[in-house]
């Protein structure tokens, strides 16, 4: 029979080799916290046709369940905001709404949090509770407060934390509002993505404290891990420290653009050949920059009746669009609405290329109660300000 403790040590070894597990305190936590407990009642594994195969802890061979638990990947635990693996028997379609994030991401984030003994930490997004348990082991359960918006998810996380021997301050609420129970906190960490860091998090962080959160638009990629320090004057400043991908916070999740896309783009104000390929939007850094340049934009892919690729940008709030058609080795863009979406994004991508294609870690940011400012040092064309409303 597979020994879970052996699997945890092997996981710690892999994380160490990957360069994300550095400190002995976090290694001790990884070796102690049983990830398998935080996957109950089960998980959904990817299957053919974009569907999901349910696997439950009770119905699975113990060795197989242990091997699944310590995979180096994210494991989906809920679909469509309600469905869990114990509720279905066959392949099922659906969109993931809760998961146990891959350990390499979880451990990389908690290491970047730079916690010290006796620090008070606020976690936004309890999820399965695995990251909560790691922090409880490292800091002590009295020093961790975790917030979850989904009652069913919170209940499962509480049960798993109790089974693992931890009891922390798990509270219900919208994570974007934070939680004042123990404010101010030394550290705030978000395990969901947000378009911008809510100023409420800054208000609940001590001067000199740190906030770690994934920021970006509604795209499934092209988001960055922001690390900012809170100043005495109530502002925060830092940088994007790397790529990061999490599910969008529930209250910020947006409905994908669907329906007859050709009808939505039927009436254009202009048409021209692009100066920069829109395929850049399928790469991480260009996608991140595009969302800085046009934060309300949605990127959508489709296929024409004759099998050609079609790409679209929509900004519902500004009633603007850009549609792209591939013509041999070039692309044609048609734009409509009061905001020339592609012109705005194309200028940013061209400036980025002229700057030598700097990595996402070159992006700095400053947060106040009025705005978010992003920039890449030394390049005036790569500067953006998002006003908060």
N, C-alpha and C positions, 0 to 999 in steps of 0.2 A: 504494500500500500504506500502511496506517495506521502512523504512527510512534508507538511506545509511549511514547517520551520526551515527545512532544507531549501524549499522553493523560495522562501523569503530571503534567505542568505544569497541564493543565486541571483535573485532580482537585485539585491543590493550590490553584488559584484558587477552586474551589467550596468547599473546606473553609475557606478564608480568609473568603470571603463569608458562610459560615454561622457564623463567629465561633468555630470550634473550633481552627483552625490559627493560632497566634499567633506563636510564636518562629521566628526564621530557621533555627535548628538543626533543628527538626522539619520545617520546609518543605524543607530540603535533603534530609532523609531520605525524605520522601514523593516528591520528584522523582527520587530515586536508586533506590529499591527497586522492582523489577519485580513487581507483584502477580501477573501472569500466571504466573510460575514457581511460585507457591505454590498454584496451583489444580490442578496435575497429580495424577492423570491426567485429571481432568475434574470437572464439576459436574452437579448435578441442578437443573433449572429447574422451577418449579411448572407443572403442567398441569391439564387439566380433571379433575373428579371427585376432587380431592385427591391425584392421582397426580403422578409426577415424570418429566420428560423428560431422559434422559442426554445430555450434550454433552461430548465429549472434545477435548482439545487436538490430538491427532493427526488426528481425523476431521473437524475443523471448519475452515472457511475462516479463514486467519490474521487477516484484518481483523475477522471476526465474533468470533473468540476474544478479540482485543484489546478490542473493544467490550464484550464480556461482562465481562472482567476489571476494567474500570474503571467498571462500573455503581455507582451509589450505593445498594447493597443488599448484604445478606448473601447468600453463595452456599454452598449446601449441597454438601459434598464426600463425605459418607458417610451411609448409611442403615442403621439397625438394628444398628449396631456393627460392620459388616463390609463392606457392599456399596458398591463404588465405581462410577463411571460407565462405566469401561472393561469392566465385567463384564456389562453388559446392553445391549440394542439398542433395546428398545421401552419404552413407558411402564410405570412400575413403582410399586407402593405401598410405603410405608415411613415410618419416623419418623426425622427428622434426628438424627444423633449426633455429627457434626463439621461445621464450616463455617468459611468465611472471613468473619469479622464485617464488617459494613459499615464502610468506612473512616472515616465520620464518628464512629462510636462508638470505634473503635480510636484515632484521633488525639485525640479528646476526652479519652480516658483517659490517654494518655501525656503530654499537656499538663498534666492535673491532677496527675500524679505528681510534678511539680516537681523533676525530676532536675537534678543538677549534674555537671560534669565529674568523672570518676574515681569516681562513685557505683557501688556494687555493687548490682545489681538481681536479685531472684529473681522469675521469672514462673511462675505456677501455671497450667498448661494451654497447652502449646506449640501445639496445634491445627495449622493449616497452616504455621505458622512466620512468617507475614507480620509480626505485631507483634514477634516476636523479632528479625527482620531490621531493622525500624525502630529498635529499641533498640540493636542492634549497630552500626548506622551512626552513631547519635547518641553512644553511650558508648564504643564499641570492644568488639569481641567478647569480650575477656578479662574484661569487667565484667558480662556477662550470663549468668545460669544459668537454664535453662528446664526445667520438669518436665512430663512427659507420661505418662499412665497406659496409653495404648493403644499397643502396640508397632508396629502397622502405621502408625498416624498419625505416630508419632515418626520412623519410617524415611522416610516421604514428606517430612516437614518437614526432616529432616537433608539429604536429597537436594536439596531446593529451596534451603536455606540455602547449601549448597556450590555449587550452580549460580549463585547470586546473588553468590558470592564471600565468604560469611561462614562462620565456624566458631566455634560457641559451646559452652558447657557444657550439652548436652542430656542429661538424665538420665531414667531410667525410675523410676516410683514413683507412689504415691498422693499427689497434690498436697496433700491435707489434712494430710499429715505434714510438708510442706515438704521441705527438703533441707539437711543440715548442711554440705555440702562447703565453702561459703564463708561460713557464718554467723559473725558477724552481718551482715545486709545493711542497706544504707541505705534501700532501697525494696523492697516486696513488692507485686506486682500480680497479680490473678487474672483470667483470661479465661474463667472458668466461674462459675456462681452457687453460693453456699453458704447453708445455713440460718443459720449463724452463723460469725463469723470464728474459725477454729481457734486455740486458744491457742498451738499450736506455731509459728504464724506470728509471733506476738508475741515469743516467746522467741528467734526467729531474726532479729529486727530490732533494730538499735542504738537506744539511747535517743535520742530526737529524730528517729528514722527514721519512715517513713510506710508505711501499708498501704492499698491501694485494692482494694476487692472488692465485688461485687454480692451483696447479702444479701436474704433473704426466704424464703418457703415454697416449696412445690412447684408453685405456680401458674405458668402461662406468662407472666404479667404481674404487675404489682403488686410489683415488686422495686425496690430502691434501691441506688444506688452509695454505699457507705460509704467515708469517708476519715478515718482515725484516725491520731493521732500516738502513738508509744510513749514512755512516761515512764520515769524512772529506777527507779521502784518495780515495774516489770513490768506495769503496767496500760496501757491505751490509751484515748484519748478523742477524739471528733470528732463528725461529723455526716453525715447523708445529703446528698450534694451534688447529687443529681438522680436522675431515672429511669434505669434500666438493665435490660437484658434479655439474659441469656446462658443457654445450656444448663446444666442442673444438673450439678454434679460427679458423675462416674459412681458413686462410692461413696455418694452421697446421693440419687441418682435414685430416685424411688418409682414403683411400678406404678400406673397410673391405675385409679380405681374403675370397674369394669365389671360386667356381669352383670345380673341382674334387680333393678333399683333399687327397684321397688315392693315386692319381697319384703324387701329390706333395711330398708325403712321401714314395714313393715306394722303394727308394734306401737309406738304412740306413747304417751308419758306425758301429753302436753298438746297442745292445739290452740287457736290464737288468731289474731286479725288482727295483722299486723305494724305496728309504729309507724313503721318506716323501710323504704323499699322495698328488697328484696334485689337489685334491679337495680343498686344502687350498687356491688355487688361486681364489676360488669363495668367499673367505672372504676378508674383506676390508684391514686390515693391511698387511696380506701376499701378497695381490695383489699389494699394494703400494711398499712393499719391492722388489717384483719381478721386478717391473718396474724401481727401482733404480739399481738393479743388472744387468738387461738386458734392457736398455731403448729403444731399437729398436724392442722389441718383441711384437707380437700380440697374444692374447689369444682367441681361437675359440672353440666353442662347437658344437658337431654334434651327430647324432644317427646312429648306424649301421643298416643294413637291418633287423637284427634279434632283434632290439630294445635296444641294449646295448649302454651305454654312451661312447662317444669318445671325447677326449680332445686333442687340438693341440696348440703348440707354433710355431710361425713363425717369423723369422727376415729376411725380404726381402733384406735389405742392405747387410747383411753378408751371405745371401744364406744358412741359417741354419734353422733346424726345430727340433722339438721333438713331437712325437705322443704317446698318452697314450691309453692303452687298459686295461679295467677292467677284472681281473681274480679272481672271488670270492671276497675275502676280500683284495686282493692285486692289484697293478697296475704294468704293464710292460711299460717301456719307450723305444722307438726306437729314436735314434738321428742321424742326418746327417748334413754335412756341416762343414766348418772350425771352427765354434764356438759351443762347447757343451752346448747348451742353458740350458737344464735341470740341468746339473752338476753345472753350475754357480748359477742358482736360488735355487737349492736344498741346496747348501752349505749355502746360505744366510738364508733360512728358518730354517735350522737346528741350525745355530748360534743364530737366534732370539729365538727359543724355548729354547736353552741352557741359554739364557739371562733372561728367565722368561716371555717371551711373552710381552715385553713392548708395550705400546699403541703408536699410531701414534704421539701423542703430545711429545714423547720422542725424536723425530727426529729433529736435529738441522741442519742449513745450512748456508753456507758462499758463497757469490757471488762476483766474480771479472769479469773483462772484458775478462778473459781467460777461466774461468771454474766455475762450480757449485760443491761445496763439501757438502755432506750430511754425518751425523754420529749420532750414539747413544752413548752418553758419557759412558766411562768405558768398551766399548766392541770393541776392535780393529777389529774384524771380521765384524763388522757392520759399515763400512765406505766406501763411494763411491765417486769418482770424475768423473764428466762429463765434458770433454773438449769441448769448444765451437769452432766451425769451421766457 
